[in-house]
Every structure is written in C-alpha cells, then in structure tokens.
C-alpha cells in the first residue's frame, strides 16, 4: 500500500483525539511527528521480524585482498550499495562466494565468524582458491568485512544476504510502498509515541491495536528455520582425546 508520512501522522493524531476529521496539523506539529515516525522506523529496523525484505548484494573480490569496507552510496567504502544501511543477517551461510569464471556462475557458502572466533585464527594470511569464512566489525555507517582464507583467484564476487532495513520518509509528502498491514501498524504505534508529547493517555483500544498490528506483521514475516547438522555429527566415529584423532 502506498502512503505518505503526512497521511500516517494525521491518522495518528485523529486516533489521539487531538486532530478532528478533515483538519490539518500545523507545520511544526507535522515536522515533529515526522521525526518521531522516522525514529520509530529506526527502532523497528532492529527487530528482525518487522523487516519484510531480504536483499542480495554482489561485490567484486580482488585477488590477494581480504579486507573490504562496506557502506551506503557516496560513503567512500570499497563496496557501496543503495540498499546497505547496516548488515543484520550475520549468521551462518548469510554470505557466499560466487565464481563467475564460467558461463554458469557457482556459489560457495561461507561461514560467518564472530569477531572472537575470527581473532582465534592463527594464520590470517593463509591463502586459498575461495574464502571460507567472513566477519564484520559492525562499524556504522562504514563497516569492515574480512575474508578468510585470503582469496587468490580472480573472477570472484562476495554475495551478502541481508534484511533490508525499513526506509525512512524523506518528507511529509514522500510516497512509500509497504506490504499489507504496515500502514495501520505505523499509525497505531505512532499514536503511542506521540501521546506523551500531547499530554494524552491513549485509550485501551489504541494500545491493543498497536500490539495486534505489530504481532500480525511479525507472524507474517516469520521464516521457518530448517534444522541443520554439522557434518562431523553425521557419522558414528568417536574422537580419541589421547590420540588427537578419530577412530
């Protein structure tokens, strides 16, 4: 559903009873409410189940280089994308290495290593045909991604799957498209956010609807996780701590 920030704001103020039907909020009221609305969307972007879209970005890998900066357009980062805000999908197999040398590109999954595990790698300059793992320092707005082992082949790309954070409204009249249910959820929850600024106590219906609309979005956005078992656990071999090996 396409809507504007102004439409959501007016609906929220009507719900609070501070704006009558057909009336317009003042310029200052609209400006303040826009700031609150965008701040609320920022908060929602930290809740995975409120994010509805996963984007896949591809970036060129330079042979012999393991460290890259990543950020939004015009940030000066090595890897830039209009869809990048702050990568949130930092988990196993959320990134892959694509071999583009042949007619049919082949993707190789990569493990995500938290910083503590990545730092435990003794030989970080080890080279290989393809990188097997990656890590990110979480800096904002430009972060640093490191690959391991150091890729030594040309024609490779780094693919990153991430939840696309909710985009904010640039202006009151900016149109934005949202899946079903988001406009209603924004209106009711914005009413809760604005209530203290107007000295109003939202009624029980608004409180209940704000919770219900967010719950429905989370239920829709929930993705079933398939169970995975690490390869070593698929056999019946036993690890011998004395011989430092399996038998």
N, C-alpha and C positions, 0 to 999 in steps of 0.2 A: 504494500500500500504506500502510495506517495503522499507525503505530508510536508508541512513546513514547521519550523520551530515555533512560529507565531501561533499556528493553529493549536499545537500541543499546549502552549503556555496559556492561551485563552481558555481552553477546556479545563486545565488545572485550576485556574483562578475561579472559574464558574463552579467547579466542584467544592471549592472552599467557601463559596458564597461571597467573595469579595469583588466579583465582577458579574454584572447582570447580563442576561442574554442579549446579544446584539451590540453590547458595549465594547469599547476598545480600551486596552490597558494603556497607561501613559508611556511615553518613550523611555523614561527612567525605569519604570516597572518592568517593561519588556526587556530592556538591556540587562537588568539584574537577574531576571528569570532565565534569560539565555545563558548567562554564566553558570547558574545553578544547574540547568539542564545538561550542559556540556560536562560539568563536573560529575554529575550523576552517571553519564555515559562512560566517563573515565573509570568510575568505580565499577560499573558493570563489566568493563573490559578485563577486570581482574577476576571475574567469575566465569570459568570456562563454560559452564552450562548456559550462560546467557549469550555466548558467541555462536552464531549460526553458520559461519562460513570458514572453510579451510582453503587456504591458497597454497599453491606450489610455485616456488621461485627457483629459477635456474641461474647459476653464476659460473663463469669460466674459472677453471683452476689453472694456475701457472705451474709448469713443471719445476720442481725443486723448491716450491714455496708452500709453507704450511700454515702461515698466519695471515688472516684477512680481516679488514674492518668491514662492518656491515651496518647500514643505516638508511634513512629515507633519502629521497631525491635531493640533490644540492647540498648534501651533508659533507661531501668530500670523502666519503667512505669508498673503499675499494669496490665493494658490492653495494649498489644502490637500487632501491625499488620504491615505487609509489605506494605499494601495499605493505611495506615494512613499517611497523611502529616499534614494537618490542617483542621479539620472538617469545612465545609462551609454551609452545609444544616441545619442550626439552625433555624427551623421553626416548626410550629405545626405538630405533627404526623410524624416527621422525625426519631423518635425513638420509640421503642416498647419493652415491657417486654414479654418474652417467658416463658411459663410454660411447662417444659419438664417432669413433673412427670408421665404423662400418655403416652400411645402409640402414641396418636395423639397430638403433641405439639400445644398449643393455644397461639396466640399472642394478647396482650392487648396494644392498642395505648397509648402513653404518650404525654402529652403536653410539649412543650418547653417553659420555663420561662426565659425571660431576667433577668440579674442579679438584676435589680431594683425590679422586681416582686418577685423573689425568696427571696430577703432580707426582703420583707414585710411579709413573713410568720412568724408568732409569735412563733409557736411551731415547730421548725425544727426537733425535736427529736420524733415527733409523729410516731408511728409505724402502719403498715398495712400489709395485705397479699401481695399486689402488690404496687409498686411505681406508682404514677400517673403523676409525672412531673419530669423534669430534667433541669439542667442548666450547662453551661460550662464557665470557666473563660477566655478562648481564649489565654492562655499562649502558647509559642512556644519554643522548639519542644514538650515539655511535658505539657499537659493541665490537668486540674482537672474537673471531672464531678461529680455533686452531684445529688442524687436522693431524691425524697420526695413523700410520707412519707417513713420512713426507712423500707425497706422490712424485714419481719421477717420469711419468708418461704425459705426452701431450694429448689434446683432444678430449680432456675430461671436464666434466661440469659437476658442481655441487648443487644438489637439489634439496631444498628445505621446505617441509610441510609445516605450516603454522596456522593457528587460529587468527583470522583477520579481526583485529580489534575494531570495535564499533566506531564508526566515523562520527565526528562531532559536526554540529551545524555551524557553518561559517558566518551565517547571517540569519536574521529573523525570517526572511523571505526565501531562503535556500530550500529547494525541494530535495528530499531524500526518500529513497525507496527502502521499505522494510518488509520482512515477511509478515504474514498474518499474526496479529496479536501484539506486536511490538508497540504500535501507536497507543493502544489502550493501556498497556503496561507503563509506558513512559508518562502518560497523562496522570494516572492514579498515583504513581510513585513520585512524580514531580510535585503533586499536590502535598504529599507528606513532607517533602524537602522544603517547600515554600511556606508551609503553615507557621513555623516559628517566626519567620520574618514579618508576618502579618498579625502575629499575636492571636492566631486562630487555632483551636483544637479540632483536628479532623474527626469527623464522626466515625462510628464503627464500620459503616458501610465502606467508606473510603479505605480504611485500614485493611479490612478484609479483602477488598477488591485488589489492593496493591499487592498483597501476598498471593492471592489466587492467580493474578495475571502473570506474575513472575514464575510461579510454580508451573503453570502451563507451558511457558517458554522453555523452562529447564527440562521438563518432561519430553517436549518435542525435540530438543537439541541433544538429548542424551544418546550417546552412541554405545552400543553393546561392545564390550571388550572381549575378544576371543582369547581363551586361555592358551598360553604358550609354555613349553617346557624346554629348558636348556638341553642341548644335545647330550652332554655327559650323563644326564639323568635317564636317558632312554635305553641304556644298556645295564646289564647286571654286574658289571665289573666292579671290583672293590679296590679302593685306594689304600695302598700299603704305606703308612707313615714312616716305616723303618727303611723301606727300600726306595722311598720317594717315587712311587710309581704305582701303576695298576697291576693287578694280577687276576 
